[in-house]
Amino acid sequence: MAETQSKARFLDPAIVGKLHRLDLIARLVAEGFITGLHKSPYHGFSVEFAEHRQYMPGDELRYLDWKVYAKSDRYYIKQFEEETNLRAHILVDTSTSMLFQSNPAGVSKLRYAINLAASLAYMLNRQQDALGLLTFSDKIHQHIPPRSSPAHLRLIFKELEVEARRSLNRKGEEEAPRTTQIGKCLEFLADRVQRRGLVILLTDFWDHEESNVIRALKHFRHRQHEVVVFQIQDPAEADFPYREEGMFIDMESGEKLNVLPWEAAKEFKRRIEERVEFYRRNCGANHIAYERLLTSTPYDTALLRYLEKRQRLN
């Protein structure tokens, strides 16, 4: 019990957010999550999981699965391993709205997305899957095509570190605000990815052109990609805990509005829930895995939900 509680405390975003090296965060979060599983953490990660059969005399030794042997003391052949390697693309929304952080002791939506993306990248790279990265807002900021080498993983981390450093200034004061055009940026990648693979999107969906977003996600599905969506929200966006009159500022447009919270709370929460339900319903209708995450959600919970959905889809 003590070990489980310790792991849960470490995987708390507020604690993980105090670490600075992204490679260390990714390794500790991913391995801490893997340690907590009671079965193979990788089953269900690939689009087509490699089947096993018992070793027979004459089989090529290069296809032996030594990890299975270490656990079971039996020889098994992993069939078609080369054909089942996954090509994964992680898409991270880096618009200014992602910098929002209601709790100074917590993490911003962007920092949460970066830590989760790095952990997923580490896990996928460990199983030798090819991994790519796309960072975007109203335009593409960086596009790194999929590769599977350790050096490539370091390149992914380096680019995520750039965005992580930017997220430390949660108001984005060092640059012009980045607006959000998710649909346009997703179409950019959908038009360029030919081989069927996995697309993981991390965003707050703070985009008023919802129909364009769904059309772009359907574009990936039309090309037979598997799509997993994480909608990341700050707890204040879900609960609207404000009680005193104040000035609210749109982080992307700069528009200011004087708000009486006791009058605005009900309408604000209604619109937020409508947006969540819109994406949940449309993702489900198009066989897209959808998960809503608050930045207070422990990373192991987020990873487990992802894994469970991957297993159900395979």
C-alpha positions in Angstrom: 0.0 0.0 0.0 2.8 2.4 0.9 4.5 1.9 -2.5 1.2 2.5 -4.4 0.6 5.7 -2.5 4.1 6.9 -3.1 3.8 6.3 -6.9 0.4 8.1 -6.9 2.0 11.1 -5.2 4.8 11.2 -7.7 2.5 10.9 -10.7 0.5 13.9 -9.4 1.0 16.6 -12.0 1.7 19.3 -9.4 4.7 17.2 -8.2 5.9 16.1 -11.6 5.7 19.7 -12.7 8.5 20.6 -10.3 11.0 18.6 -12.3 12.8 20.3 -15.1 14.4 17.6 -17.3 11.7 16.3 -19.7 13.5 13.1 -20.4 13.6 12.3 -16.7 9.9 13.2 -16.3 9.0 10.9 -19.3 11.0 8.0 -18.0 9.8 8.2 -14.4 6.1 8.7 -15.3 6.2 5.9 -18.0 8.1 3.4 -15.9 6.1 4.3 -12.8 2.9 3.6 -14.7 4.3 0.4 -16.2 5.3 -0.8 -12.7 1.7 -0.4 -11.5 0.3 -2.7 -14.2 -0.4 -6.3 -13.4 -0.2 -7.4 -17.1 1.9 -6.6 -20.1 1.8 -2.8 -20.6 2.4 -3.0 -24.3 -0.4 -5.4 -25.3 -2.7 -3.3 -27.5 -0.4 -0.5 -28.3 0.2 -1.4 -31.9 -2.4 -1.2 -34.6 -1.8 -4.9 -35.3 -0.4 -6.6 -32.3 2.2 -9.3 -33.1 0.9 -12.7 -32.3 2.9 -15.3 -30.4 3.2 -19.1 -30.9 5.3 -21.7 -29.3 8.8 -22.2 -30.7 9.2 -25.2 -33.0 12.5 -26.7 -34.1 13.6 -25.0 -37.3 12.1 -21.6 -36.4 14.5 -18.6 -36.9 16.0 -17.6 -33.5 15.8 -13.9 -34.4 12.1 -14.1 -33.9 12.2 -15.4 -30.4 10.6 -13.1 -27.8 13.2 -12.9 -25.1 11.0 -10.8 -22.8 8.3 -13.5 -22.8 11.0 -16.1 -22.1 12.3 -14.1 -19.2 8.8 -14.0 -17.6 7.6 -17.5 -18.5 10.8 -19.6 -19.0 9.2 -20.8 -22.3 10.2 -20.0 -25.9 7.7 -18.1 -28.0 8.0 -16.7 -31.6 6.8 -13.2 -32.2 5.3 -13.4 -35.7 5.5 -10.6 -38.3 7.3 -8.3 -35.9 8.6 -6.0 -38.7 5.1 -5.7 -40.2 3.5 -4.6 -37.0 5.7 -1.8 -35.9 3.6 1.3 -35.4 3.9 4.7 -36.9 2.6 7.2 -34.4 2.1 10.9 -34.6 1.7 13.0 -31.4 0.0 16.4 -32.1 0.3 19.0 -29.3 -1.8 22.2 -29.3 0.5 25.0 -28.2 -1.9 27.9 -28.6 -2.0 30.6 -25.9 -5.2 29.2 -24.4 -3.2 26.1 -23.4 -1.1 28.3 -21.1 -4.0 28.8 -18.7 -3.3 27.7 -15.1 -5.8 28.5 -12.4 -3.7 27.0 -9.5 -0.2 28.4 -9.1 0.8 25.1 -7.4 -0.5 23.1 -10.3 0.5 23.0 -14.0 -0.8 24.7 -17.1 -2.7 22.8 -19.8 0.3 23.0 -22.0 2.7 21.7 -19.5 0.4 18.8 -18.7 0.1 18.0 -22.4 3.9 18.2 -22.9 4.5 15.8 -19.9 1.9 13.4 -21.2 3.2 13.6 -24.7 6.8 12.9 -23.6 5.6 9.9 -21.5 3.7 8.5 -24.5 6.7 9.1 -26.7 9.0 7.3 -24.3 6.7 4.3 -24.1 6.3 4.0 -27.9 10.0 4.4 -28.5 10.7 1.6 -26.0 8.7 -0.8 -28.1 10.6 0.4 -31.2 7.7 2.1 -32.8 8.3 5.1 -35.2 7.2 8.3 -33.6 6.6 11.8 -35.0 5.6 15.1 -33.5 3.5 18.1 -34.6 3.2 21.3 -32.6 0.7 23.8 -33.7 -1.7 26.7 -32.9 -3.1 28.7 -35.8 -0.2 27.4 -37.9 2.4 24.6 -37.8 5.3 25.4 -35.5 7.3 22.1 -35.9 6.7 18.9 -37.8 9.1 16.0 -37.1 8.4 12.9 -39.2 8.3 9.5 -37.5 11.5 7.6 -36.7 12.2 5.0 -34.1 15.8 5.6 -33.0 16.9 6.7 -29.5 18.5 9.8 -31.2 15.1 10.6 -32.7 13.4 10.4 -29.3 15.9 13.0 -28.0 15.0 15.2 -30.9 11.3 14.9 -29.9 12.2 15.8 -26.3 14.3 18.7 -27.4 11.3 20.2 -29.3 8.9 19.6 -26.4 11.5 21.3 -24.1 11.2 24.4 -26.3 7.4 24.5 -25.6 7.9 23.5 -21.9 10.2 26.6 -21.4 7.6 28.7 -23.0 4.9 27.3 -20.8 6.8 28.6 -17.7 5.6 32.1 -18.6 1.9 31.1 -18.4 0.6 34.5 -19.7 2.7 34.2 -22.9 4.0 37.8 -22.3 7.2 37.2 -24.3 5.4 36.7 -27.6 2.3 37.6 -29.5 -0.7 35.5 -28.6 -1.1 32.3 -30.5 -4.7 31.8 -31.7 -6.2 28.4 -32.4 -7.1 26.8 -35.7 -7.0 23.1 -35.0 -8.8 21.9 -38.2 -6.4 23.6 -40.6 -3.4 22.2 -38.8 -4.7 18.7 -38.7 -5.5 18.8 -42.4 -1.8 19.7 -43.0 -0.7 16.4 -41.4 -3.6 14.3 -42.8 -2.6 15.2 -46.4 1.0 14.1 -45.8 0.7 10.9 -43.9 0.2 8.0 -46.2 0.9 4.9 -44.2 -1.8 3.8 -41.7 -0.8 4.5 -38.1 -1.8 6.1 -34.8 -2.6 9.8 -34.3 -2.7 11.2 -30.8 -4.1 14.7 -30.3 -3.6 16.7 -27.1 -5.6 19.9 -27.1 -8.1 22.0 -25.1 -10.4 22.3 -28.2 -10.6 26.1 -27.6 -11.6 26.5 -31.2 -14.9 28.0 -32.3 -14.8 26.2 -35.6 -15.8 22.8 -34.3 -17.1 21.5 -37.6 -13.7 22.1 -39.2 -12.0 20.1 -36.3 -14.3 17.1 -36.7 -13.9 17.2 -40.5 -10.1 17.0 -40.1 -10.4 14.2 -37.6 -12.6 12.3 -40.0 -10.0 12.9 -42.7 -7.6 10.8 -40.6 -10.2 8.1 -40.2 -10.9 8.1 -43.9 -7.2 7.3 -44.4 -7.6 4.4 -42.0 -5.6 5.9 -39.2 -6.5 5.2 -35.6 -7.1 8.4 -33.7 -6.9 9.0 -29.9 -8.0 12.5 -28.6 -7.2 13.9 -25.2 -9.2 17.1 -24.4 -7.2 18.8 -21.6 -8.9 21.2 -19.3 -8.1 23.2 -16.2 -10.3 22.3 -13.2 -11.5 25.9 -13.2 -12.9 25.5 -16.7 -15.0 22.7 -15.5 -16.1 24.1 -12.1 -15.9 27.9 -12.6 -15.0 28.4 -8.9 -14.9 32.3 -9.0 -17.0 34.1 -6.5 -16.0 37.8 -6.8 -16.6 40.3 -9.5 -13.6 40.8 -11.7 -12.2 41.4 -15.2 -11.8 38.3 -17.4 -9.4 38.5 -20.3 -9.4 36.3 -23.4 -5.8 34.9 -23.5 -5.8 34.7 -27.3 -7.8 37.8 -28.4 -7.0 40.0 -25.5 -10.7 40.9 -25.2 -11.7 42.1 -21.7 -15.0 41.5 -20.0 -16.2 42.5 -16.6 -18.0 39.5 -15.1 -20.3 38.9 -12.2 -19.5 35.2 -11.4 -22.8 34.5 -9.7 -24.6 35.4 -12.9 -22.1 33.9 -15.4 -21.3 30.6 -13.8 -24.3 28.6 -14.9 -24.1 29.8 -18.6 -20.3 29.2 -18.7 -20.6 25.7 -17.4 -23.4 24.9 -19.8 -21.3 26.0 -22.8 -18.3 24.1 -21.6 -20.4 20.9 -21.1 -21.9 21.4 -24.6 -18.5 21.6 -26.1 -17.3 18.5 -24.3 -20.4 16.6 -25.3 -20.1 17.7 -28.9 -16.6 16.2 -29.2 -17.4 13.1 -27.2 -20.5 12.4 -29.4 -18.8 13.2 -32.7 -15.6 11.2 -31.8 -17.7 8.2 -30.8 -19.7 8.4 -34.0 -16.5 8.3 -36.1 -14.7 5.6 -34.0 -12.3 8.0 -32.5 -11.2 7.3 -28.9 -12.0 10.4 -26.8 -10.9 11.2 -23.2 -11.4 14.4 -21.2 -8.6 15.1 -18.7 -8.3 17.7 -16.1 -4.8 19.0 -15.3 -5.3 17.6 -11.8 -5.6 14.1 -13.2 -2.6 11.9 -12.2 -0.6 10.9 -15.2 -0.9 7.1 -14.5 -4.7 7.5 -14.6 -4.4 9.3 -18.0 -2.1 6.6 -19.4 -4.2 3.7 -18.1 -7.3 5.2 -19.7 -5.4 5.5 -22.9 -4.2 1.9 -22.8 -7.7 0.5 -21.9 -9.2 2.3 -24.9 -6.4 1.0 -27.2 -7.1 -2.5 -26.0 -10.8 -2.2 -26.7 -10.1 -0.9 -30.2 -7.8 -3.8 -31.1 
